């Protein structure tokens, strides 16, 4: 049974460097990828005036390829250390992953 997952974390730009530093300190994490993203939704109260005008909020997306147990443990730690920071996540099973040589 494949127990590999893709853990995706979505944060505001103000939290990017803090989360990068935190992830780099995690044991057993071989690496991760970040990308700029835009969030869209109906929660207008969390948007700045500029974001309300453009209809999007700037976000940073982190992609982490992990064992499911490691991802669950990481989520537990994130809940403790980043509670109230507006961090959104999802976890999906990986059907396949690797390097093409």
N, CA, C and O atoms as a Tinker XYZ file with bonds, in Angstrom:
   404  protein
     1  N      0.831000   -1.183000    0.000000    73     2
     2  CA     0.000000    0.000000    0.000000    64     1     3
     3  C      0.878000    1.251000    0.000000    63     2     4     5
     4  O      1.841000    1.350000    0.760000    81     3
     5  N      0.531000    2.193000   -0.858000    73     3     6
     6  CA     1.284000    3.430000   -0.968000    64     5     7
     7  C      0.862000    4.386000    0.142000    63     6     8     9
     8  O     -0.315000    4.730000    0.254000    81     7
     9  N      1.812000    4.812000    0.958000    73     7    10
    10  CA     1.483000    5.740000    2.040000    64     9    11
    11  C      2.089000    7.117000    1.806000    63    10    12    13
    12  O      2.263000    7.891000    2.747000    81    11
    13  N      2.410000    7.426000    0.547000    73    11    14
    14  CA     2.962000    8.723000    0.194000    64    13    15
    15  C      1.840000    9.721000   -0.078000    63    14    16    17
    16  O      0.833000    9.380000   -0.699000    81    15
    17  N      2.022000   10.960000    0.391000    73    15    18
    18  CA     1.014000   12.001000    0.194000    64    17    19
    19  C      1.685000   13.281000   -0.292000    63    18    20    21
    20  O      2.895000   13.466000   -0.163000    81    19
    21  N      0.865000   14.143000   -0.846000    73    19    22
    22  CA     1.278000   15.502000   -1.156000    64    21    23
    23  C      0.553000   16.406000   -0.168000    63    22    24    25
    24  O     -0.674000   16.498000   -0.179000    81    23
    25  N      1.317000   17.065000    0.679000    73    23    26
    26  CA     0.761000   18.012000    1.636000    64    25    27
    27  C      0.941000   19.404000    1.049000    63    26    28    29
    28  O      2.056000   19.812000    0.725000    81    27
    29  N     -0.157000   20.122000    0.916000    73    27    30
    30  CA    -0.133000   21.471000    0.357000    64    29    31
    31  C     -0.506000   22.450000    1.462000    63    30    32    33
    32  O     -1.539000   22.302000    2.116000    81    31
    33  N      0.342000   23.445000    1.662000    73    31    34
    34  CA     0.105000   24.492000    2.652000    64    33    35
    35  C     -0.077000   25.807000    1.911000    63    34    36    37
    36  O      0.650000   26.091000    0.959000    81    35
    37  N     -1.035000   26.600000    2.339000    73    35    38
    38  CA    -1.322000   27.880000    1.697000    64    37    39
    39  C     -1.319000   28.962000    2.772000    63    38    40    41
    40  O     -2.082000   28.894000    3.735000    81    39
    41  N     -0.446000   29.970000    2.599000    73    39    42
    42  CA    -0.314000   31.034000    3.593000    64    41    43
    43  C     -0.253000   32.393000    2.910000    63    42    44    45
    44  O     -0.007000   32.489000    1.707000    81    43
    45  N     -0.479000   33.434000    3.692000    73    43    46
    46  CA    -0.297000   34.790000    3.195000    64    45    47
    47  C      1.186000   35.100000    3.058000    63    46    48    49
    48  O      2.010000   34.471000    3.722000    81    47
    49  N      1.539000   36.061000    2.205000    73    47    50
    50  CA     2.948000   36.395000    1.969000    64    49    51
    51  C      3.714000   36.791000    3.231000    63    50    52    53
    52  O      4.921000   36.564000    3.308000    81    51
    53  N      3.047000   37.369000    4.204000    73    51    54
    54  CA     3.725000   37.783000    5.436000    64    53    55
    55  C      4.280000   36.591000    6.213000    63    54    56    57
    56  O      5.221000   36.746000    6.991000    81    55
    57  N      3.717000   35.424000    6.013000    73    55    58
    58  CA     4.142000   34.224000    6.738000    64    57    59
    59  C      5.150000   33.380000    5.951000    63    58    60    61
    60  O      5.679000   32.399000    6.474000    81    59
    61  N      5.415000   33.757000    4.700000    73    59    62
    62  CA     6.257000   32.927000    3.830000    64    61    63
    63  C      7.624000   32.622000    4.434000    63    62    64    65
    64  O      7.978000   31.452000    4.583000    81    63
    65  N      8.392000   33.636000    4.780000    73    63    66
    66  CA     9.758000   33.406000    5.261000    64    65    67
    67  C      9.779000   32.654000    6.585000    63    66    68    69
    68  O     10.655000   31.819000    6.812000    81    67
    69  N      8.831000   32.941000    7.448000    73    67    70
    70  CA     8.746000   32.230000    8.725000    64    69    71
    71  C      8.491000   30.751000    8.495000    63    70    72    73
    72  O      9.110000   29.903000    9.138000    81    71
    73  N      7.576000   30.435000    7.576000    73    71    74
    74  CA     7.270000   29.035000    7.305000    64    73    75
    75  C      8.421000   28.348000    6.576000    63    74    76    77
    76  O      8.709000   27.182000    6.848000    81    75
    77  N      9.083000   29.045000    5.660000    73    75    78
    78  CA    10.269000   28.478000    5.000000    64    77    79
    79  C     11.302000   28.100000    6.054000    63    78    80    81
    80  O     11.817000   26.982000    6.049000    81    79
    81  N     11.605000   29.024000    6.955000    73    79    82
    82  CA    12.593000   28.752000    8.007000    64    81    83
    83  C     12.165000   27.569000    8.867000    63    82    84    85
    84  O     12.984000   26.711000    9.194000    81    83
    85  N     10.890000   27.519000    9.235000    73    83    86
    86  CA    10.378000   26.434000   10.073000    64    85    87
    87  C     10.512000   25.099000    9.356000    63    86    88    89
    88  O     10.954000   24.117000    9.952000    81    87
    89  N     10.137000   25.055000    8.089000    73    87    90
    90  CA    10.216000   23.801000    7.329000    64    89    91
    91  C     11.662000   23.342000    7.156000    63    90    92    93
    92  O     11.940000   22.144000    7.214000    81    91
    93  N     12.580000   24.278000    6.946000    73    91    94
    94  CA    13.985000   23.907000    6.779000    64    93    95
    95  C     14.575000   23.286000    8.043000    63    94    96    97
    96  O     15.575000   22.573000    7.968000    81    95
    97  N     13.977000   23.543000    9.187000    73    95    98
    98  CA    14.447000   22.968000   10.453000    64    97    99
    99  C     13.848000   21.593000   10.752000    63    98   100   101
   100  O     14.267000   20.935000   11.704000    81    99
   101  N     12.881000   21.154000    9.956000    73    99   102
   102  CA    12.195000   19.892000   10.230000    64   101   103
   103  C     13.057000   18.697000    9.831000    63   102   104   105
   104  O     13.562000   18.625000    8.711000    81   103
   105  N     13.216000   17.769000   10.758000    73   103   106
   106  CA    13.983000   16.549000   10.512000    64   105   107
   107  C     13.236000   15.650000    9.529000    63   106   108   109
   108  O     12.015000   15.521000    9.610000    81   107
   109  N     13.949000   15.043000    8.622000    73   107   110
   110  CA    13.351000   14.076000    7.707000    64   109   111
   111  C     12.651000   14.687000    6.508000    63   110   112   113
   112  O     12.111000   13.959000    5.676000    81   111
   113  N     12.649000   15.996000    6.403000    73   111   114
   114  CA    12.038000   16.652000    5.245000    64   113   115
   115  C     13.147000   16.933000    4.243000    63   114   116   117
   116  O     14.024000   17.760000    4.490000    81   115
   117  N     13.103000   16.236000    3.106000    73   115   118
   118  CA    14.193000   16.355000    2.142000    64   117   119
   119  C     14.096000   17.613000    1.292000    63   118   120   121
   120  O     15.075000   18.004000    0.657000    81   119
   121  N     12.942000   18.248000    1.271000    73   119   122
   122  CA    12.783000   19.470000    0.494000    64   121   123
   123  C     11.324000   19.784000    0.287000    63   122   124   125
   124  O     10.445000   19.020000    0.685000    81   123
   125  N     11.075000   20.912000   -0.337000    73   123   126
   126  CA     9.708000   21.329000   -0.636000    64   125   127
   127  C      9.763000   22.356000   -1.748000    63   126   128   129
   128  O     10.831000   22.867000   -2.086000    81   127
   129  N      8.618000   22.652000   -2.307000    73   127   130
   130  CA     8.504000   23.614000   -3.394000    64   129   131
   131  C      7.544000   24.716000   -2.973000    63   130   132   133
   132  O      6.544000   24.452000   -2.305000    81   131
   133  N      7.845000   25.955000   -3.365000    73   131   134
   134  CA     6.920000   27.055000   -3.125000    64   133   135
   135  C      6.526000   27.681000   -4.454000    63   134   136   137
   136  O      7.275000   27.632000   -5.430000    81   135
   137  N      5.344000   28.265000   -4.473000    73   135   138
   138  CA     4.854000   28.953000   -5.667000    64   137   139
   139  C      3.911000   30.070000   -5.244000    63   138   140   141
   140  O      3.209000   29.964000   -4.239000    81   139
   141  N      3.906000   31.130000   -6.020000    73   139   142
   142  CA     2.947000   32.212000   -5.790000    64   141   143
   143  C      1.571000   31.736000   -6.234000    63   142   144   145
   144  O      1.440000   31.014000   -7.223000    81   143
   145  N      0.552000   32.147000   -5.497000    73   143   146
   146  CA    -0.821000   31.749000   -5.826000    64   145   147
   147  C     -1.754000   32.913000   -5.501000    63   146   148   149
   148  O     -1.377000   33.854000   -4.803000    81   147
   149  N     -2.957000   32.832000   -6.012000    73   147   150
   150  CA    -4.004000   33.805000   -5.696000    64   149   151
   151  C     -5.175000   33.072000   -5.085000    63   150   152   153
   152  O     -5.606000   32.038000   -5.595000    81   151
   153  N     -5.691000   33.608000   -3.990000    73   151   154
   154  CA    -6.867000   33.029000   -3.350000    64   153   155
   155  C     -8.105000   33.805000   -3.761000    63   154   156   157
   156  O     -8.082000   35.033000   -3.853000    81   155
   157  N     -9.171000   33.088000   -4.002000    73   155   158
   158  CA   -10.444000   33.698000   -4.384000    64   157   159
   159  C    -11.525000   33.104000   -3.496000    63   158   160   161
   160  O    -11.513000   31.903000   -3.229000    81   159
   161  N    -12.448000   33.916000   -3.041000    73   159   162
   162  CA   -13.513000   33.383000   -2.200000    64   161   163
   163  C    -14.450000   34.471000   -1.730000    63   162   164   165
   164  O    -14.367000   35.624000   -2.154000    81   163
   165  N    -15.338000   34.076000   -0.851000    73   163   166
   166  CA   -16.381000   34.997000   -0.397000    64   165   167
   167  C    -16.080000   35.638000    0.953000    63   166   168   169
   168  O    -16.881000   36.440000    1.434000    81   167
   169  N    -14.956000   35.312000    1.575000    73   167   170
   170  CA   -14.615000   35.853000    2.897000    64   169   171
   171  C    -14.023000   37.255000    2.755000    63   170   172   173
   172  O    -12.819000   37.442000    2.933000    81   171
   173  N    -14.852000   38.224000    2.439000    73   171   174
   174  CA   -14.400000   39.593000    2.189000    64   173   175
   175  C    -13.771000   40.254000    3.416000    63   174   176   177
   176  O    -12.919000   41.130000    3.271000    81   175
   177  N    -14.176000   39.850000    4.613000    73   175   178
   178  CA   -13.669000   40.504000    5.819000    64   177   179
   179  C    -12.177000   40.281000    6.030000    63   178   180   181
   180  O    -11.550000   41.033000    6.776000    81   179
   181  N    -11.597000   39.280000    5.402000    73   179   182
   182  CA   -10.173000   39.013000    5.563000    64   181   183
   183  C     -9.330000   39.677000    4.484000    63   182   184   185
   184  O     -8.102000   39.617000    4.542000    81   183
   185  N     -9.961000   40.306000    3.504000    73   183   186
   186  CA    -9.233000   40.909000    2.393000    64   185   187
   187  C     -8.901000   42.372000    2.669000    63   186   188   189
   188  O     -9.669000   43.087000    3.312000    81   187
   189  N     -7.737000   42.804000    2.170000    73   187   190
   190  CA    -7.414000   44.225000    2.213000    64   189   191
   191  C     -8.282000   44.935000    1.180000    63   190   192   193
   192  O     -8.935000   44.290000    0.361000    81   191
   193  N     -8.285000   46.258000    1.222000    73   191   194
   194  CA    -9.067000   47.024000    0.248000    64   193   195
   195  C     -8.595000   46.719000   -1.177000    63   194   196   197
   196  O     -9.415000   46.536000   -2.077000    81   195
   197  N     -7.280000   46.666000   -1.380000    73   195   198
   198  CA    -6.743000   46.356000   -2.710000    64   197   199
   199  C     -7.173000   44.962000   -3.163000    63   198   200   201
   200  O     -7.503000   44.763000   -4.332000    81   199
   201  N     -7.170000   44.003000   -2.247000    73   199   202
   202  CA    -7.595000   42.643000   -2.595000    64   201   203
   203  C     -9.081000   42.596000   -2.921000    63   202   204   205
   204  O     -9.503000   41.840000   -3.797000    81   203
   205  N     -9.874000   43.398000   -2.223000    73   203   206
   206  CA   -11.303000   43.449000   -2.526000    64   205   207
   207  C    -11.535000   43.995000   -3.930000    63   206   208   209
   208  O    -12.425000   43.526000   -4.638000    81   207
   209  N    -10.742000   44.979000   -4.335000    73   207   210
   210  CA   -10.878000   45.568000   -5.671000    64   209   211
   211  C    -10.489000   44.555000   -6.744000    63   210   212   213
   212  O    -11.184000   44.424000   -7.751000    81   211
   213  N     -9.391000   43.842000   -6.537000    73   211   214
   214  CA    -8.926000   42.885000   -7.552000    64   213   215
   215  C     -9.659000   41.550000   -7.480000    63   214   216   217
   216  O     -9.642000   40.782000   -8.442000    81   215
   217  N    -10.302000   41.267000   -6.348000    73   215   218
   218  CA   -11.032000   40.009000   -6.210000    64   217   219
   219  C    -10.145000   38.815000   -5.919000    63   218   220   221
   220  O    -10.543000   37.671000   -6.139000    81   219
   221  N     -8.957000   39.073000   -5.429000    73   219   222
   222  CA    -8.028000   37.975000   -5.105000    64   221   223
   223  C     -7.100000   38.390000   -3.976000    63   222   224   225
   224  O     -6.830000   39.574000   -3.773000    81   223
   225  N     -6.620000   37.395000   -3.247000    73   223   226
   226  CA    -5.617000   37.663000   -2.216000    64   225   227
   227  C     -4.351000   36.899000   -2.568000    63   226   228   229
   228  O     -4.399000   35.750000   -3.009000    81   227
   229  N     -3.219000   37.559000   -2.364000    73   227   230
   230  CA    -1.934000   36.920000   -2.651000    64   229   231
   231  C     -1.672000   35.843000   -1.611000    63   230   232   233
   232  O     -1.877000   36.061000   -0.417000    81   231
   233  N     -1.221000   34.687000   -2.064000    73   231   234
   234  CA    -0.906000   33.559000   -1.195000    64   233   235
   235  C      0.421000   32.951000   -1.649000    63   234   236   237
   236  O      0.892000   33.206000   -2.757000    81   235
   237  N      1.001000   32.155000   -0.783000    73   235   238
   238  CA     2.173000   31.352000   -1.122000    64   237   239
   239  C      1.797000   29.905000   -0.869000    63   238   240   241
   240  O      1.292000   29.560000    0.199000    81   239
   241  N      2.050000   29.059000   -1.866000    73   239   242
   242  CA     1.691000   27.646000   -1.784000    64   241   243
   243  C      2.963000   26.816000   -1.605000    63   242   244   245
   244  O      3.937000   26.975000   -2.341000    81   243
   245  N      2.931000   25.940000   -0.622000    73   243   246
   246  CA     4.041000   25.025000   -0.340000    64   245   247
   247  C      3.587000   23.615000   -0.698000    63   246   248   249
   248  O      2.495000   23.197000   -0.311000    81   247
   249  N      4.419000   22.879000   -1.435000    73   247   250
   250  CA     4.141000   21.481000   -1.771000    64   249   251
   251  C      5.196000   20.611000   -1.094000    63   250   252   253
   252  O      6.396000   20.825000   -1.268000    81   251
   253  N      4.735000   19.627000   -0.318000    73   251   254
   254  CA     5.642000   18.729000    0.388000    64   253   255
   255  C      5.258000   17.286000    0.085000    63   254   256   257
   256  O      4.099000   16.905000    0.250000    81   255
   257  N      6.214000   16.486000   -0.355000    73   255   258
   258  CA     6.021000   15.058000   -0.637000    64   257   259
   259  C      6.521000   14.304000    0.595000    63   258   260   261
   260  O      7.709000   14.338000    0.916000    81   259
   261  N      5.593000   13.618000    1.285000    73   259   262
   262  CA     5.904000   12.986000    2.570000    64   261   263
   263  C      5.211000   11.644000    2.720000    63   262   264   265
   264  O      4.285000   11.318000    1.977000    81   263
   265  N      5.677000   10.867000    3.701000    73   263   266
   266  CA     4.895000    9.726000    4.165000    64   265   267
   267  C      3.673000   10.284000    4.889000    63   266   268   269
   268  O      3.737000   11.361000    5.481000    81   267
   269  N      2.568000    9.558000    4.842000    73   267   270
   270  CA     1.334000   10.037000    5.466000    64   269   271
   271  C      1.523000   10.300000    6.957000    63   270   272   273
   272  O      1.054000   11.317000    7.467000    81   271
   273  N      2.199000    9.399000    7.659000    73   271   274
   274  CA     2.411000    9.575000    9.102000    64   273   275
   275  C      3.240000   10.827000    9.382000    63   274   276   277
   276  O      2.963000   11.557000   10.334000    81   275
   277  N      4.250000   11.074000    8.561000    73   275   278
   278  CA     5.077000   12.267000    8.729000    64   277   279
   279  C      4.248000   13.530000    8.470000    63   278   280   281
   280  O      4.403000   14.531000    9.169000    81   279
   281  N      3.379000   13.479000    7.474000    73   279   282
   282  CA     2.519000   14.624000    7.169000    64   281   283
   283  C      1.560000   14.899000    8.325000    63   282   284   285
   284  O      1.343000   16.055000    8.691000    81   283
   285  N      0.985000   13.842000    8.902000    73   283   286
   286  CA     0.073000   14.014000   10.042000    64   285   287
   287  C      0.806000   14.639000   11.228000    63   286   288   289
   288  O      0.285000   15.536000   11.890000    81   287
   289  N      2.011000   14.156000   11.484000    73   287   290
   290  CA     2.814000   14.695000   12.577000    64   289   291
   291  C      3.148000   16.166000   12.329000    63   290   292   293
   292  O      3.089000   16.988000   13.243000    81   291
   293  N      3.497000   16.485000   11.088000    73   291   294
   294  CA     3.815000   17.864000   10.747000    64   293   295
   295  C      2.593000   18.768000   10.928000    63   294   296   297
   296  O      2.719000   19.892000   11.414000    81   295
   297  N      1.423000   18.284000   10.541000    73   295   298
   298  CA     0.198000   19.067000   10.729000    64   297   299
   299  C     -0.070000   19.326000   12.207000    63   298   300   301
   300  O     -0.503000   20.417000   12.577000    81   299
   301  N      0.186000   18.330000   13.055000    73   299   302
   302  CA     0.018000   18.515000   14.501000    64   301   303
   303  C      0.939000   19.625000   15.013000    63   302   304   305
   304  O      0.521000   20.466000   15.809000    81   303
   305  N      2.191000   19.623000   14.554000    73   303   306
   306  CA     3.146000   20.651000   14.960000    64   305   307
   307  C      2.744000   22.024000   14.428000    63   306   308   309
   308  O      2.846000   23.028000   15.132000    81   307
   309  N      2.284000   22.055000   13.173000    73   307   310
   310  CA     1.842000   23.322000   12.583000    64   309   311
   311  C      0.661000   23.902000   13.354000    63   310   312   313
   312  O      0.581000   25.113000   13.558000    81   311
   313  N     -0.256000   23.034000   13.781000    73   311   314
   314  CA    -1.411000   23.496000   14.572000    64   313   315
   315  C     -0.952000   24.175000   15.862000    63   314   316   317
   316  O     -1.520000   25.184000   16.279000    81   315
   317  N      0.074000   23.613000   16.484000    73   315   318
   318  CA     0.579000   24.179000   17.738000    64   317   319
   319  C      1.326000   25.489000   17.509000    63   318   320   321
   320  O      1.140000   26.456000   18.248000    81   319
   321  N      2.167000   25.515000   16.483000    73   319   322
   322  CA     3.059000   26.658000   16.298000    64   321   323
   323  C      2.481000   27.779000   15.444000    63   322   324   325
   324  O      2.954000   28.913000   15.523000    81   323
   325  N      1.467000   27.488000   14.630000    73   323   326
   326  CA     0.921000   28.502000   13.727000    64   325   327
   327  C     -0.585000   28.678000   13.905000    63   326   328   329
   328  O     -1.274000   29.110000   12.980000    81   327
   329  N     -1.090000   28.350000   15.075000    73   327   330
   330  CA    -2.515000   28.522000   15.353000    64   329   331
   331  C     -2.905000   29.986000   15.171000    63   330   332   333
   332  O     -2.221000   30.881000   15.668000    81   331
   333  N     -3.988000   30.225000   14.470000    73   331   334
   334  CA    -4.466000   31.587000   14.251000    64   333   335
   335  C     -3.769000   32.336000   13.135000    63   334   336   337
   336  O     -4.064000   33.509000   12.905000    81   335
   337  N     -2.843000   31.680000   12.430000    73   335   338
   338  CA    -2.073000   32.353000   11.376000    64   337   339
   339  C     -2.765000   32.309000   10.018000    63   338   340   341
   340  O     -2.253000   32.870000    9.049000    81   339
   341  N     -3.916000   31.654000    9.934000    73   339   342
   342  CA    -4.630000   31.593000    8.662000    64   341   343
   343  C     -4.054000   30.589000    7.684000    63   342   344   345
   344  O     -4.283000   30.693000    6.479000    81   343
   345  N     -3.311000   29.623000    8.186000    73   343   346
   346  CA    -2.717000   28.596000    7.330000    64   345   347
   347  C     -3.808000   27.620000    6.881000    63   346   348   349
   348  O     -4.540000   27.072000    7.705000    81   347
   349  N     -3.906000   27.414000    5.583000    73   347   350
   350  CA    -4.869000   26.463000    5.018000    64   349   351
   351  C     -4.068000   25.306000    4.438000    63   350   352   353
   352  O     -2.961000   25.509000    3.938000    81   351
   353  N     -4.611000   24.100000    4.498000    73   351   354
   354  CA    -3.874000   22.948000    3.974000    64   353   355
   355  C     -4.826000   21.948000    3.348000    63   354   356   357
   356  O     -6.032000   21.966000    3.595000    81   355
   357  N     -4.254000   21.073000    2.529000    73   355   358
   358  CA    -4.932000   19.854000    2.110000    64   357   359
   359  C     -3.876000   18.796000    1.863000    63   358   360   361
   360  O     -2.720000   19.097000    1.566000    81   359
   361  N     -4.300000   17.558000    1.994000    73   359   362
   362  CA    -3.413000   16.418000    1.820000    64   361   363
   363  C     -4.090000   15.446000    0.865000    63   362   364   365
   364  O     -5.257000   15.097000    1.042000    81   363
   365  N     -3.346000   15.012000   -0.153000    73   363   366
   366  CA    -3.891000   14.076000   -1.134000    64   365   367
   367  C     -2.910000   12.921000   -1.330000    63   366   368   369
   368  O     -1.698000   13.112000   -1.235000    81   367
   369  N     -3.431000   11.724000   -1.602000    73   367   370
   370  CA    -2.538000   10.592000   -1.845000    64   369   371
   371  C     -1.778000   10.774000   -3.155000    63   370   372   373
   372  O     -2.306000   11.319000   -4.124000    81   371
   373  N     -0.533000   10.311000   -3.167000    73   371   374
   374  CA     0.281000   10.333000   -4.385000    64   373   375
   375  C      0.183000    8.974000   -5.062000    63   374   376   377
   376  O      0.474000    7.947000   -4.449000    81   375
   377  N     -0.221000    8.969000   -6.306000    73   375   378
   378  CA    -0.279000    7.717000   -7.058000    64   377   379
   379  C      1.098000    7.311000   -7.550000    63   378   380   381
   380  O      1.415000    6.123000   -7.616000    81   379
   381  N      1.914000    8.291000   -7.894000    73   379   382
   382  CA     3.268000    8.018000   -8.366000    64   381   383
   383  C      4.094000    9.286000   -8.224000    63   382   384   385
   384  O      3.563000   10.395000   -8.285000    81   383
   385  N      5.391000    9.113000   -8.036000    73   383   386
   386  CA     6.320000   10.240000   -7.968000    64   385   387
   387  C      7.717000    9.701000   -8.219000    63   386   388   389
   388  O      8.001000    8.544000   -7.911000    81   387
   389  N      8.572000   10.510000   -8.762000    73   387   390
   390  CA     9.937000   10.081000   -8.999000    64   389   391
   391  C     10.671000   11.047000   -9.902000    63   390   392   393
   392  O     10.162000   12.117000  -10.239000    81   391
   393  N     11.869000   10.658000  -10.288000    73   391   394
   394  CA    12.704000   11.448000  -11.191000    64   393   395
   395  C     12.805000   10.716000  -12.520000    63   394   396   397
   396  O     12.934000    9.492000  -12.552000    81   395
   397  N     12.746000   11.452000  -13.597000    73   395   398
   398  CA    12.949000   10.872000  -14.923000    64   397   399
   399  C     14.402000   11.099000  -15.310000    63   398   400   401
   400  O     14.812000   12.231000  -15.564000    81   399
   401  N     15.174000   10.031000  -15.356000    73   399   402
   402  CA    16.603000   10.151000  -15.683000    64   401   403
   403  C     16.843000    9.924000  -17.149000    63   402   404
   404  O     17.985000    9.986000  -17.605000    81   403
